[in-house]
Amino acid sequence: MTGDSTRRGFLAATGAGAVTALAGCQSGPSQEPATSTDSTQTSDEETETTEGTTSAGGTLQMMASGSIQTLDPINAKGSGAGYDQYGRSLMEFRNGLYPPEAALAEDYSMSDDGLTYTFQLKQGVTFHDGSEFTAHDVVYSWERLAGSENSRNRDDIIGETMTIEHEKDAARTAPEDEETLADYVPGSLAVEAVDDHTFRFTLASPFQYALYQIAGGAFAVLPENAVGDVEGYDGQYTYNEFFSTANGGPKYAGLGPYQVDSWTKGDQITLTAFEDYYGETPNLDGVTYTVVSSGNTRLQRFKNRNADILESMPTASFNPDNVSIAETKGNRSVGTYTFDDGTEVNYGEIPALRTEYLVFNTLEVPLPVRRAFAYAMNQHEIAENVYKGNAKAGYHITPPAPYPTFEEGVSGTETYDRHAESGYQSNTAFGADGYPYGYGETRLDDARAVMADADYGENNRFSLTATTISGNSAYASVFTRLQAKLRSAYIDISIEEAEFGTIISRAISGDMQVFALGDGMEYPGPQNFLRFLYGDSPSGQFTRWGAEGSYYTEEYRQTAMQAWEENYAADDATQQSKNEAFQTVEEMNWASVQELPTVHPTSQRFWHDYVDVEMYGVMENQTFTDATLSR
């Protein structure tokens, strides 16, 4: 991941067999077999790309598309570059493959009721500052995630899905009559250092993706008491001393195979191999991420060999006819890509657990305008012409593979397609006939009609500003196409660009009208995305849907909230009832158009012959410990 997508969660306010059993509680992506042998097989069978003799050493030159905002794991999701290299959690997705494997954990067990997880931690592990890693560091790091004022990802640990037992006091923050994530009582989190190398946590209710969730970057472990931004810890350093470039550089100490040598916010981060890393010492001397916001500039730097790996190509420059696939393993394909000048590089692709979509601020954009956008959009045309066929048309927020299923033998992808096309297994009248704004078509007459019904017309046009990520040609193209179409529906669109980190900050503060975003899953379950769309805690969501003063329909919000509370979160909830809740929330998003999906893209990687690296798996996380250079 290079910084222009988010693993979501930005809120304002025993072995592989055990993991596989958990994952089996709900249908997930079927393309990548969830077996403990997959990563080994892939490593053995990956296409050989190195020419000449490979030797250890060298610095891998990478590029980040968005500014490197912070090193802090509790607010760095999507805001930094390379956090998989310098941070480490209890679990990990090795080379992006699932199920997750033990990382800092040596072993783990789960209680019979599925609530309590106990981890035996690796011993002899040291942080980059030389201090010893213990269970007390995990307790501290998770307390920061739940209680620090700097945390943007509280929902990952005390939210509606994975909820560790804790206390809240509504009087802590306004409004004082409503409990929010910010009302967490520090020190109340059900996490415990049983001894120096045994860590335990207890959930409020079973969650089948708990091990997936804690494999994420937000759960990376820092030294106990590094900073005192959560009650109960005074802090050895101030926040800026530990995480920023203040006073000569960061004091940051992680547990990854690479340590932070230097970094400049918005410019570059330099990592060097950590000699005392607990695992296999990296072959490389280091990895450098340089921020290059322009997609075309990134492409040119790669072609000139000023960068070793290119993570995705500007869609306008990509030619699918230049791809030659030599091998497909699971859902990953590898081969070569030939540029128009005859230069050949290695190529890999994998369908991503990701959705590209437009986010509407419902405090600013009325429902008729949002629906006009939906009528004007043709997702099939975008997938084919903007993404050059390298994406699937998007009609739900949940990607196809992990989409909920309702009948034995019917896959998530088939359910996804049939529901969008014809209303298969719909739960509400709004979804009875499938996607209501035109499946694979543009319906400008309906866009004009919905605006006219709301008293818009040639003499009463609606104007708004659409914000897109700097250098992202696909997002810009989507808005440009909509701009041309919606003029006839009495909507005037101005398009502006901003860096990814800026967009996230502005989304949190709520000062944009509509913006484009890509969202990748932290675990292959629909609740990963849909927990943000059912209408609870609206003031903390990007869309603000249901907040006081927002343009929302109470009937839709109550339908979604009732489905979530009675079918998903209820004590007697079954997998069938949870799936029905997910389907209902998707249909109410159709009705409300809070988020308008465009496509589910295929992730791409390009790399030169002198780089020996695997194509990552569906979770996309990858640590460059095995990579080598021969230049």
N, C-alpha and C positions, 0 to 999 in steps of 0.2 A: 504494500500500500504506500502511496507516495504523498499523501496529504490532501487529496481533493475529495475524499469520501469520509463518512463517519460511521462508526459502529454504533451509532445512536446513543441515547442516554444523556443528551445535553438538556438538563432541566434547570430553569432559572432557580427557582427556589433552592487395594488388592489388585488390580491389574486391568488390562483392557477389557477382559470379560465382564467385569462389574460395570464398566462404563457402557459397554454394548447393551447390557441388560437394561440399563436406565434409558438409553436411546430408543430401545424397542418399545417403550411405553406409548410412543406416538410415531406415526409414519413420518419419515424424514426423507432427505434427498436420496434417491435410489441410484444415482449415477456412480457414486463413489462407495464401494463396499466398505462397511464399517467393521473391518477385521484388523486384528493385531498384526497381520503379516503384510498388509498392503504397502506400508512405507518401505519395507525391505525389498519387496518385489519390484517396486517402482525404481528404487535406487539401482538394483541390478540390471534392470531392463531399459533404463533411460538411454536415449540416443547419445552416443559418444560425440562430443563436440570439440575436444581439445586437439589442437595440432601441435606436434613437436613434443618436447619433454616438459611435463608439468613439474614445477618446483614450488615449495612453500614460499610464502611471502608476497609482497606487493600490497598495494592499497586499491581496493575496489572503488571505482568512481561511480557514484549513484547520483540521481537527480530527484529533487522533491518539487512538486508543482505548486505547493502552497507554503507560506511562511512557516518557519519553525517557531511555534509560539511559546513552548514551555517544555521542560523535562519532567514535570510533575505528572505521575501516572493518573492521579485522580481527576485531572482536567485536561489530559493530553490527547484523549481519543480524537483522532482526526486532525489534531492541531500540531502534530510534530512529525518528525521523520526518524525512522530507525529505532523506535522504542523496543522493538523485538530484539534488537541487537544488544542493548545495554540494560534492559529490564528483565526480570524473571518472576513468574508467579508459581504457585504450587503445582499447577498443571500447565501443559503446553500442547499446541497443535503442531507436532513436529512436521516441518515442511508443508504446513497448511493442511495436513490430513487429519480427519477425525476417525474414531473418537479420540479425545484428548489423552495424552500420556502423562505420567508423573514427571515432574521437573524437579522442583525443590523438595518434593515429597519422595520418600523412600518406599512407602506403602501407605495404604489407607483402607478404612472400613466404614460401613454404613450400618446404623442400627436397623432392626427389623421394621420399625415404623417409618423408615425413610427420612427421619428428621435430623439425626445426629451423625456427623461425619468426624472421624478421628484420623489424623494424619501423623504418621511417623516421619519425621523430617530427616533429610540427609545431614550427616555430621561432617565436620571439617570443611564446611563451606564458608568462604569469606567474602565480605563486601569489597568493593573497589578501594575503600579506605583502609582495608586490612582488618576491620573488626569482624568478629565471629557472628554468623547467622544463627539465630535461635527462634523459638516459637514466640517469644516476646516481641520480636520484630514484626511477625505476622499480625499479632493482636494490634499493635500500634498502627500498622499500615491500613488495616481494615477499619479501625476506629476513625482514621482520617477520612477514608472513603465515605463513611456514614455521617461524620459529624463536622468535618472541617468546613469553614466558610468558603474555602477555595474549591471544594468538590463540586463538579458539574455532573457527577455520575452516581449520586445517592440512590437513584432508582435501581441501580444494579444490585444493591445489597439490602435496602430497606423499602423497596418499592412493591409493586403489585404482583410480581412474578416470583423471583427469588427473594424471599423475605426472611432474613435472619431475625430471630426473636429480639425485640428491643422495646423500649418505652418511648412514648412521645408526650409532650406537654404542650397543649395548644396555646398556652399563655406565653410561650417563649418568643413567638413571632406573630406579627399581624397577618391575617385577621385572627384575633384571640379566641374566637368561637369555632375555629376550624383547624383540624390537625393537618399539617403539611409535612413534606419531607424535612423542611428546615426546623421542625419542632422536635427532632430527635434529641433525646436526653443523652449526652455524652457519658460513656462508661456503662450504658445499659445494654450494649450489644452482646448477644450470647456467643461470645468468642472467648476462648480460654487457652492459656499456656499451661497445660497439665504438668509439664516439666520443660526443661530447656529444649527438648527435641520432640515434644508431642503437642500437637495443636488440635483443638476441637471447636466445632461450631454447631449450633442447633438452629434449625429452621422453624418458622412458625407453622408451616405446612409443607408437605412433600413437594419437591420440584424436580422433575425428571432430568432437567438440564443443568443442575447445580454444578457438576464438574466441568461442563462446557463454559458456564458463566465465569467461574473463577480462573479459567485459563486465559481470560482476557487481560489486556494491558492495564486496565484500571486496577487490577488486583496485584500488580507488581509490588514487591516487598522492598521497603526502605529500612535503614537502620532505626531502631527504636529511639524516639526523642530527637530525631534529626532536626525537625522544626516544631515549634510549639503552637501550631495553628488549630489545635483541638484541645478541649479541656482535659486536664490531667497530665499534660506534658508541657514542661517549660520550654524545651527546645534548645539544642546546642547551638544552632545557627538561626539567624533571621531567615525569613522565607526567601528573600532575594539573594542572600549569601549562598544558600544551598542550591537554588534552582536557576538563578539568572547569571548574567555576566558581571554583576556588581563586584567590586573589590578584587578585580583580577581574574574573575572566572568562577564557575560553579564549584561548590564543595560536594556536588552530587555524588552519591555512592550507590550504585546498583549491584545487581548480582548476575548480569548477563555476561556473555563471553567477550564483549567489548566494553571498554570503559570510555567515558566522555573525556576527551583530551581538551577540546575547546569547542565553543559554539557561539555564534553570533545570531541573535534573534532576527529572523527574517532573511538570513543570508546563508549560513553554512554550519554544519556540525561535523566535527572530526572525531572519529572513534579509533582507538588502538586496541589491539588484542590484549586481554587481561591474562597475564601469565599464571595467576593463581586461580583461574576459573575451575570450578568443581568438576566440570565435564571435560569432554575432549577439547583440547586447546585448538583454537582456530588455525587453519592453514594460512590465512591472510595476516599481514601485519596490521591492517586496519581497513576501515570503511569510511568514506567521506560522502556526505550528502550535501549537494549544492542546490540551493533554491533557484529554479528556472521556471518562472511563471508562464512563459509563452510555450505553447505546445509545439509550434513550428521551430522555436529556438532549441527546445529539447531534442527534437528530431534531428536538427542540423548538427548539434553537438555530438549526438550518438553516431551519425554518419561519418563525422570527422574523427571519431574515436577519442573524443574528449570526455566521453562517458562510456562505461562498459556495458551497461544494461539500460534498456529503454522499457519502462513499464507503461505500455499502451502508446499508440500512435494517434496523432490528430486524425479524426475520422475523415476529414477532407483529403488527407494524404494517403490513406490506406487503400490499397487495391487488392481485393480478395483473390483476384486471378494470379497474384504473385506469390500466393501461399502454396507450399507443397508439403502435405502431411505425410510423414514417414511412419509414424507409429501412434496408436491410440491405446492408452492404458486407463481403464475405468472411464472417467469423463475428461481426462486430460489428453490432449493431442500435442505432439511435438514434430517438428520438421524444419523447414527453411522458409525464409522470405527473401525474395529477390527484388532489389530496388530497380528503378527504371534504367539506371546507369550500369546494371549488370552486377552490382555488389550483392553478395549473398551473405545473409546472417542467419543465425538460429532463431527459431520461432516456436512459441508454445501458446496454447489457448485452453481455457476451461470455462464452462458456463458458471457464472458467478452467482452466489447466494446474495443477490444485490438487486435493488430496484432504483431506477432513476425516476424522479418525479418532480412536479412543481408543488411548492408549498405556498398556500395562501394565508395571509394574515387576516383572519375574519373580523378583526376590529376595523379593518380598512377596506375590505373588498366584499361587497354585497353578494348574496347567493346567486342572483340572476347573472351577474358578471362571471362568477366562477363557473356556472353551468354553460355560459356562452363559450368560455375557454374549452370546456369538455366537448361541446358540439363541434367546435372548430378543429379540434385535434384529431388526426388520423394516426393512431399508434402504429399500424402496419406500415404506413408510408414512411414514418420516421425510422422504423427499424430497418427498412429496406434501403432508403435513400440517404438518410443521415448517417446511420451506423453501418451502411454497406452490407446489410444482411448479417452483421456480426452481433445481433441482439434479437431477442424475442419481444414482440409487441406486448406492452404491459397494460393490463386491465385491472389488476389487483395490486395492493401494496405488498402482499406476501408473494415471493417468487414461486414459480410453478412446482419445483421439486418438493419443498416442504409444505405445500398447500394441504389443508386438512382433507381427509377422505371420509366417505360415508358408506361405501359399499365394499365388501371384500372383492379383491381383484381389480378395483378401479384405482389407479395411481393418483398421486397428488397432481401430477401434470395433466392427466386426463380430466380430473375434476375441475381444475383451474380453467381449462379450455372450454369444457361443456357449460360451466356456470357462466362464463363471460359471453359465450356465443348464444346460449338458449335458455339460461336460467336454471340449469340442472341443480337440483337440491337447494333451491332458493328458500329463504326463510321469511322474506317480507315481500309485500306487493311491489316494492320498488325494484326488486331484483328478479321478479317473476319471469321476465322475458329476456334476461341477460343484460349485458352492459347497455344502459339506457341512452347513451349519447351517440351510438353508432359504432358497431363492431366492424372495424376495417374501413370506415368511411368518414368523410367530413360532411356535416349537416349544417351548412350556413343558414339555410332558411329557418331552421329551428333556433339557431343562435340569435338571429334577428328577432324571431318571435318572442323568445324568453326575455330579451331586452325590452322589446316594445311593450310587453305585458307589465313591465316594471316602470313604464313611462320614460324610457330612454328612446332617443331618436336623433335625427340629424341636428336638431336644435338643442339637444340635451345629451351630449356625449359623455361617456365616462373615460377619464384619463388615469393611467397608473404607470408606475415605473417597475420594470422587471429587472431583477439583479441576477447576473450570471457570474460564474467563477472566471477570473482572468485566465485567458489562454485556453479555455475549454471550448473548442470549436463546435462540439456537438450541442452543448447547452445553448450557445449563441445561435446556432442554426434553428433549433426548436423555437426559440423566441422570435427569431426573424420571420419564420414561416407563419407563426400565429399572428404576428404584427400585421402582415399583409392581409391575412384572412379576416381578422377581426375589425379592420377598418369599416367593412361593410356592415358590421353588427354594432356600430356606434361605440366602439372601444378604441381608444388611441393609446398605444403602448410606446413608452420610451425605454430604451435598453441601456443599462449601465453595467460596468464590470467592477468587481472587487475581489481581493484575494480571499482564499478559502477561510482563513482564520478570521478575517474581518467579517465575512458573511455569518459565521457561527456566532460571533460576538453580537452582531446586529440582530440575528434571529432571537437570541436570548433577550435582548432589550426590546425587541418588537418594533423596530423602526423601518422595516421593509414591507412592501405590499405583496409582492410575489417574487419568489426566487427559486432557482433550480438547485437540486441537491441529489447526491447519490448516497444510498444507505446500504451497508453490508451487514449481514447477520452475525451476531456473536455466538449464536447456537441455532441449529436448524429446526426451530419451532415458530409457528405463526405469532405466538404471544410476544416474540422478540420485537416485532414491529407494532402489533395491534394494541399493545398496552398503552400506546400514546394516542390512540384514536377514538377511544370509547367515551370520552367526554369528562373524565374525572380530572380534578386539579387543572382546570383550563388555563389559569394564569401562568402555569409553569410550562406550557407547551408552545412550540413554535407557532402553531395555528391559532392559539387563543380561542379555540372553538368552545363556546359556552361561557366564556368570561363575560362579566358585566359590560354591556355596551357593544358586544360582538354581534355580528350578523349570523344568527343560528336559529334553527327550528327546534323548539323544545321537544316536540314529538320524536324527532330523529334522535336527539341526545338521550332521551329517556329510554327509547328502544334499545340503543346501544349499551347504555349503562345497566339496564335490567338484564340484558343478555349476559353481560360480563359478570355481574354480581350474582345472578341466580344460576347461570349455566357453567361459568368458568370458575369463579372464586368460591362457590358454595361448598360446604363441608362434604356433601354427598355428590359432588360433581364427578362425572365419568368422562372417559375420553370422548364418547359420542356427544355428550352435552357440551364439552369444551369445544369440539369441532363446530357444533352449531353456533356457539357464541362467536367464534372466529368468523364464520360465514356471515352472521348478522352484522358484525362490526364492519366487514368489508362492504356490505350492501348499504349500510348507513353512511359510509364514506362516499359511495356512489351518490347517495342522496344529497349529502352536504358539500361534497367536493372541497374538503379541507386540503387534501393532498391528491394531486392528479397524476397518476402513474403514466410514464411514457414508454419505457422499455426495461427489460431485464438483460443487461449486457453480457457479453463474453469477455472475460479478462484476458489480456494479451501480454506477452513478454517477448522482447527481442534481445538477443545478446550475441556478441562477437565470438568468433571461433576460438580466441585465446582465453575465453572464460569458460570454466567447467562448473556449471550450476544446474540444479534440478528445476524443472517447472513446478511451481508450488501447487498444493491441493486446494480444495474448494474453500477452505477457510482463509486462504491467501497469506496467512502469517508464515514467515520463514526467517530463520536465523542463518546467517552466512558463516557457519562453522566449517562446513565441508567444502565450500567453494574454493577454487584455485584459479590462479592466473598463470599464463605462459607467454608473456609478451616480452 
